[in-house]
Amino acid sequence: MSKTAKAAKQTAKADRDVTHRAAEHRDALPVRIAGFLGEAADQPQLIAASIGTIAIGLIGRRPDLVRGGARMLAAHLVATATKATIKHTIDRARPAKALADGKTQFHRGDSDDHALNSFPSGHTAGAVAVARAASREIDGAAGPAALGVGAVAAIQPVAGNHYLSDVIVGGAIGWAAEALVDAVFDRIAPKRPA
């Protein structure tokens, strides 16, 4: 076995071991509460937050909120499309399922079973994309957005929803999606001078 293959195998084992240890506490009340709050980063909620930001900006005549909401929505849509494409090509058992039935799965596949769609973390991808987009346009959004993303990402392995590697890849997808949106956004909707 090559050094690279051996390192990959060790990393995968460490990912499973750390996540499974953390997920053993998934039924504790604080974890269940945090997991419920982490659902704020689900697709419908992030879309609603983006559209709500646009609406508040329009009502309050705040161009920064309108642009911020538009960036948030665009970044979220790109991140969601990317993670969905990946999820449809890989079957990975969620940690809670792996712990319950003793079977860890991670292979090519196209299952629509939620319990086999762990990779990558869509909550993390969406949260990172939306937070970065909001931070670019909305004054004071960076700190709260970063805290929210950190909380959403941190609870995923503990709640048994995702492996640590799912969260890392989801974060990278969100970051890349927002970077892509940023690269084209000012060309499509240039900022007007204040």
C-alpha positions in Angstrom: 0.0 0.0 0.0 1.4 3.4 -1.0 2.1 6.1 1.6 -0.8 8.2 0.1 -3.3 5.3 0.3 -2.2 4.5 3.8 -2.6 8.1 4.9 -6.0 8.3 3.3 -7.1 5.2 5.1 -5.9 6.5 8.4 -7.6 9.8 7.8 -10.9 8.1 7.0 -10.7 6.0 10.1 -10.0 9.0 12.3 -12.9 10.8 10.7 -15.2 7.9 11.5 -13.8 7.4 15.0 -14.0 11.1 16.0 -17.5 11.5 14.6 -18.9 8.3 16.1 -17.6 9.3 19.5 -19.2 12.7 19.2 -22.4 11.3 17.9 -22.8 9.0 20.9 -24.2 12.0 22.7 -26.8 12.8 20.0 -29.8 12.0 22.2 -28.7 14.4 25.0 -31.1 17.2 25.4 -28.6 20.0 24.8 -27.5 18.3 21.5 -31.1 17.8 20.4 -31.8 21.5 21.1 -28.7 22.6 19.2 -29.6 20.3 16.4 -33.0 21.8 16.2 -31.5 25.3 16.1 -29.1 24.2 13.4 -32.0 23.6 11.1 -32.0 27.3 10.6 -29.4 26.5 7.9 -31.7 24.2 6.0 -32.6 25.1 2.4 -36.1 26.6 2.9 -34.9 28.7 5.9 -31.9 30.1 4.0 -34.0 31.0 1.0 -36.5 32.7 3.2 -33.8 34.6 5.0 -32.3 35.7 1.7 -35.7 36.8 0.3 -36.6 38.4 3.6 -33.4 40.4 3.5 -34.2 41.6 0.0 -37.8 42.6 1.1 -36.6 44.4 4.2 -34.1 46.3 2.0 -36.8 47.3 -0.5 -39.2 48.4 2.2 -36.5 50.3 4.2 -34.8 51.7 1.1 -31.6 50.0 2.0 -29.6 49.1 -1.1 -27.0 47.2 1.0 -29.7 44.8 2.2 -31.2 44.4 -1.3 -27.8 43.6 -2.7 -26.8 41.5 0.3 -30.0 39.4 0.0 -29.6 39.0 -3.7 -26.0 37.8 -3.1 -27.1 35.5 -0.3 -29.8 33.9 -2.6 -27.5 33.5 -5.5 -24.7 32.0 -3.4 -27.1 29.6 -1.7 -28.5 28.4 -5.0 -25.1 27.7 -6.4 -24.0 25.9 -3.2 -27.2 23.9 -3.1 -26.9 22.8 -6.8 -23.3 21.8 -6.2 -23.9 19.8 -3.1 -27.0 18.1 -4.7 -24.9 17.0 -7.7 -22.4 15.4 -5.4 -25.0 13.8 -3.1 -26.6 12.1 -6.2 -23.3 10.4 -7.0 -22.1 9.2 -3.6 -23.9 7.2 -1.0 -22.6 7.7 2.5 -24.4 6.5 5.7 -25.1 9.3 8.1 -23.3 8.7 11.4 -26.5 8.1 13.4 -27.4 5.3 10.9 -23.9 3.9 10.9 -24.0 3.7 14.7 -27.5 2.2 14.8 -26.9 -0.6 12.3 -23.1 -1.0 12.6 -22.5 -0.4 8.9 -20.4 2.4 7.6 -21.0 3.1 3.9 -19.1 5.5 1.6 -19.2 4.6 -2.1 -20.4 5.6 -5.5 -24.2 5.4 -5.7 -27.4 7.3 -6.4 -29.6 6.6 -3.4 -32.4 9.0 -2.5 -32.5 7.6 1.0 -31.8 10.5 3.4 -29.9 8.2 5.7 -27.5 7.5 2.9 -27.0 11.1 1.8 -24.5 12.3 4.3 -21.8 13.6 2.0 -21.4 16.6 1.8 -23.1 18.7 4.4 -25.7 20.8 2.7 -26.4 22.8 5.9 -22.8 23.8 6.1 -22.5 24.5 2.4 -25.6 26.8 2.4 -24.6 28.5 5.7 -21.1 29.3 4.6 -22.3 30.6 1.2 -25.0 32.8 2.7 -22.9 34.1 5.5 -20.0 35.1 3.2 -22.4 36.8 0.8 -24.1 38.7 3.6 -20.8 39.8 5.0 -19.8 41.4 1.7 -22.7 43.8 1.5 -24.2 44.2 5.0 -22.3 46.2 7.6 -22.0 44.3 10.9 -23.0 41.0 9.4 -19.6 39.3 9.4 -19.3 38.5 13.1 -22.8 37.2 13.7 -22.7 35.3 10.4 -19.4 33.6 11.3 -20.7 32.6 14.7 -23.8 31.1 13.1 -21.8 29.2 10.6 -19.5 27.9 13.3 -22.5 26.7 15.4 -24.2 25.0 12.4 -21.1 23.2 11.3 -20.1 22.2 14.9 -23.4 20.5 15.7 -23.6 18.3 12.6 -21.2 15.6 13.7 -22.4 15.7 17.3 -26.1 15.4 16.2 -25.2 12.4 14.1 -26.1 14.1 10.9 -22.7 14.4 9.2 -19.1 13.2 9.5 -16.5 15.8 10.1 -15.3 15.4 6.5 -18.8 16.0 5.2 -18.8 19.3 7.1 -15.4 20.3 5.8 -16.3 19.6 2.2 -19.7 21.3 2.6 -17.8 24.4 3.9 -15.5 24.3 0.9 -18.5 24.1 -1.4 -20.2 27.1 0.3 -17.0 29.1 0.1 -16.4 28.3 -3.6 -20.0 28.9 -4.5 -19.9 32.4 -2.9 -16.6 33.1 -4.5 -18.1 32.3 -7.9 -21.1 34.5 -7.2 -18.8 37.3 -6.1 -16.7 37.0 -9.2 -19.7 37.7 -11.5 -22.0 39.7 -9.2 -20.5 43.2 -9.6 -20.5 42.7 -13.4 -24.2 41.9 -13.4 -25.4 44.3 -10.7 -22.7 47.0 -10.2 -22.8 48.9 -6.9 -24.2 52.4 -7.3 -22.3 55.2 -5.6 -24.0 56.3 -2.3 
